[in-house]
Amino acid sequence: MQTNNKLNMARLMACLFLFSNIVHSKILKDEVSLVKNTEFSFQEVCFGMTKRKSELIEVQSISSLDCMGTIVSAGKFCYKKMAHDPYYIRGVVDSENKKVLCKSAKKVILKYGCYKGEKLCEDSEIGCFKLQEKLAVRLGLSHHSKSLDSKVLNCYFTPKDSSYLKLKE
């Protein structure tokens, strides 16, 4: 179980680098209260996104597949497939098992390491919203802050439906 968590953290960090194109920044913490993983085969994903059967499918990145020359986003596929799931947070390519995982959670806590002058970290609210677009899609931003030295961006996401927060109090 511990090895799987480390592998998932490594994949997430790679994903963030791909999404943000920022070399010096990194995810310091990605704590997810996972509700469920919904799995889809590579074939299902390629067919769902291209409307054709793909004989040759290759992993492009942690977040996309190459379906016989057409690059498809795991996140866009999951967003459509999980349309009625208010807790959907992200789509991830699991190259080892040849699956796309559509992840749902009720809480995501992110700590993001910033470097001096990084645009993502200039405003904590805007920075957290940008991270939310890729890592906590359907959750709402509950808290945002920067450390006193402005080296860490803190983002806390929970369901947009506030009934979850009332249950926790």
PETAZI-V226012 format. One record per backbone hydrogen bond with DSSP energy under -1.0 kcal/mol. NH is the residue of the N-H (numbers start at 1). CO is the residue of the C=O. If there is no record, write none. Layout:
NH;CO  NH;CO
//
This chain:
5;1  6;2  7;3  8;4  9;5  10;6  11;7  12;8  13;9  14;10  15;11  16;12  17;13  18;14  19;15  20;16  21;17  26;113  28;111  29;111  31;109  33;107  34;32  35;104  36;104  38;102  40;100  42;98  45;41  46;42  47;43  48;44  49;45  50;46  51;47  58;66  60;64  61;64  65;72  66;58  67;70  68;56  68;66  70;67  72;65  74;63  77;73  78;74  79;75  80;76  81;77  82;78  83;80  85;82  88;85  89;103  90;103  92;101  93;62  94;99  99;94  100;40  101;92  102;38  103;90  104;36  105;87  106;33  108;157  109;31  110;155  111;29  112;153  113;26  114;151  118;115  121;118  122;119  127;123  128;124  129;125  130;126  131;127  132;128  133;129  134;131  135;131  136;132  137;89  138;88  139;136  140;158  142;156  143;156  145;154  147;152  150;147  153;112  154;145  155;110  156;143  157;108  158;140  164;161  166;162  167;163  168;164
//
